[in-house]
Each structure stands twice: as structure tokens, then as C-alpha cells.
Amino acid sequence: MRMITFAKRCGKEILRDPITLCFGLGFPLVLLLLLTAIQGNIPVNLFEIDTLTPGITVFGLSFITLFSATLVAKDRESALLQRLYTTPLTGFDFIIGYMLPLLPIAIGQVVICYLFAVPLGLTVSINIIYAVIGVIPMAIFNISLGLLCGSLFGVKQVGGICGALLTNLSAWLSGVWFDLELVGGPLKKTAGFLPFIHAAEAEKALFSGDLGTAASHIFPVILYSVLITATAVFCFLRQMKKQ
Amino acid sequence: MYAIKAVGLTKRYKSITAVGDLNLEIKEGELFSLLGVNGAGKTTTIKILSCLTKPTDGDATVGGFSITKEPDSVKRLIGVSPQEIAVAPNLSVKENLELICGIHGFSKDKTAANINELSDRFDLSGCMMRKVGKLSGGWQRRVSIAMALISEPKILFLDEPTLGLDVIARHDLWETIRSLKGKVTVVLTTHYMEEAAALSDRIGIMKNGRLLEVGTVEELKGKSGTDNFEAAFLSIVKGVGTCE
């Protein structure tokens, strides 16, 4: 009950911030539109809608990190969290309360992306549902990463780290904009160690119905999700104690 | 029975002693003010007593529960209004009050009844559906204090509650605080002497983390041999060495 009350509050805080919300939900859609338009005018298959959309959904999740981090950092900088630390809310209530409302927002964002892509020529099949479900581990990774950044940094730093750095990293290292095979070298190796490319590949595989490939790529994403969630919980509880 | 009893309460930050060897007893229903200049240790004391900060040494019981061993029990009894305005800015006044009621596990009926009561007491009915972040600083402070009261605390900590309020709002709040006397134990920090004198049953004067004197206004005046409370405060505070 306590945790649900706090989760509802967090959800309202995010959904009532129009600039963040419009940017977070709108930007991936604009990209989808723009890259599809580019594809229509080039002779090679660079941004085909059936491979582009799953990638864009993964890239869009980096904005969820920004939402999550900004909310936690703002709360930490305001006296509200101080007040709430003097109430019966436990550390568990806080962590789940922050994470819970972001999961439906993340899934909603992915669903909107797929729906938006349908009139642009996306193949409609049952695989879209699998792809939406398959994005959950990466969504948890992004939410936890936000909780971690929000626990460690202030609002301004979060804007720079999650708003600029992470979204760019996610874009370059997920292979959404360009095929990492073409670049090769250290960039490809680095990407292989991080979850972004695996999440994008898993999403593409789920969308095309290739469950075997999807499973092999989802495993490292789940591993990263667990690792980052554990680190985020540790850091949040540590800063809570530091109060 | 004492609502609050602190024994040897100490908080050190590296070489700085924010609160040193604080021994204090506050009776149930008493309105106790901690008075002191900036950096005296008033806010740190409140933070320790409200389980926000752990003491380096010593312990205190709040409502009969140890702040170091039973913080969860303490948190069910207290309400805190921090020095800074502590509200959720994108939520309406009503939603902010509902948030605290929900955290304390109140039923819908009890939540509605408490919101109605505080709405009347703080004159909030006109702005109940407005986002708190859009209200003026004075109104945000009212909401912040109402949030501390809505959980029906047995012990209420008010850290500089009238900071930034205009004269009328300040006097309105004084009336509200007075109306709590005898029903709720109130610990209030302030650096306004007239506020401490007007509201308190007893006053504790702090400087450099030390509690220098405790007593009623008359007792403190008597101890310093003056009939003016401000002069008594200055005499007590200036009679001790300066900060570390």
C-alpha cells in the first residue's frame, strides 16, 4: 500500500513533465519518420522499417533512463525525500516505487513506436507482441541505470550523463544508425561487451520470429539488468543512509 | 512520561561536532523550542530525533522508542516539516496530502476527513486542486506544514516553520501551532526570539552544538538577571566561547 502510493506519485511526477515526456516519446517517432523518409530516397537497404523499428524501440529506452535519473536526482535535491525518509517508507518501498511506474511507461513507449511504424510499412504479425515482451529486460536495465545515476549525481550532471552521453552511446553502440560490422575494430568489440547491441539484435530477432538468436542476445541483457539493478539498489540505500 | 528523552546525544562530522552531549527531556504535549543562531545545531538535533541522521554517540527515545534501535516505530509516531519546503511540485495540494495519508496507511474516509480538516485550518480550499509547484513560496510552506500534520503525529518536528512567511501567514501559523498544545508534542526550531517566546512552554538555547540553557521564558530571564528575553538570550549565548 505504502509502496503503491509512492509509485503512483512517481508516475504522476513523470507523466506531468510535458517537456521530458514529449521529448522522450516524440524523439524516437521523429527519428523513425526521418530515417524512413531517407530510406525512400537511397538505393541501398540501410533503414528498412522492419529492422529499423526494433532498433529504435531499444534506442528510445535510453530516455527512460533520463526520466528515472532526473526524478531521483530532483527528489534528492529537494527536501521531499528528506521528509519521506522520516515516514514508515522502507528502502524497498522507495526502490520499487521509483521503478514500478517506469516499466509501463517504457512498454507504452515501445508499443507506440510499433504502432507508429505500421502506417510506414511495418509488417504486422504476432511477433510484435513477442518483441514488446522481449524488451522488458532492457527496460529494467535502463530504469535501474537511471536509479543508479540519480543516486550518484545531481540534476545537472544527470542531464549531461543520461541526456547526452547515454543516448549517444546507446545510438552508436546498438547498431541502429549503422551496421557495426562495417565499422569493425574497437567500436564493434566494445559494443559486444555492452548490452545495447544485444538488446537491439534480440529485438530484431524477436520481431522476425527467430527465437534462437533472440535468446542468445537476451542473456547478456538480463545479466546486465541484474548487475545494474543490484548496483543501483546498493547505491540508493547507501545515499539514503548517508542522509 | 517524557515524549522525548535524549541522553548524551552527539553528532560529529569529521572534526566538527554538530551536536555535542545533548541531554534533554521533553514532556508529552509540551511545545519546546530550540533557539539559536545559525550553525547552533538545531536542525541536526531535529534530524537525529526524527531518525534522519544517526547519532555518533548517545541515544534518545521518541514516544518511548529508541531512535537508534527502533527507528521504524519512531517513524510511525512523528511528523516532520523540514526547513526547506518539502513538497511534490507536480502534484496538486490534495495529492500531496493524499500521498502522506497513503504512506501512513489511512483509509479513504480518514484521508478525506483529515484533508478537510487541514484544508480549513490552513485555508487551503481555494488551491486544493492546483499544482504545489505553481503556488507562491508562502503557500508552499503552508502545504509543507500541513503535510507534516496530516498523519496525526504524536510528536511534531517543525524546523524553522515560519521562514519566508509574511506577517499574517506567520501569525496564522502561530495560532495553528498554539492549537496543538497539549494534544501533540511539538519541537520547533527557530532563530526568531519573539516566536520562541510567544509559542513555547520551554525553550532550549543552543550554540556550537551545545545546549546552553533550558527553561521557560521567565526562568531564562531570571537566570541571566534581565527582564528582557532578547537580552537574556544574548547574555546566555555571548557568555560562552565562539564556534570551533
Interface residues (C-beta under 8 A of the other chain):
Chain A: M1 R2 I4 T5 F6 K8 R9 K12 E13 R16 D17 S78 A79 L80 Q82 R83 L84 Y85 T86 T87 P88 L89 T90 K241 Q243
Chain B: S50 C51 L52 T53 K54 D72 K75 R76 I78 V80 S81 P82 Q83 E84 I85 A86 V87 A88 P89 N90 L91 E95 E98 L99 I100 G102 I103 H104 G105 K131 S144 M147 A148 S151
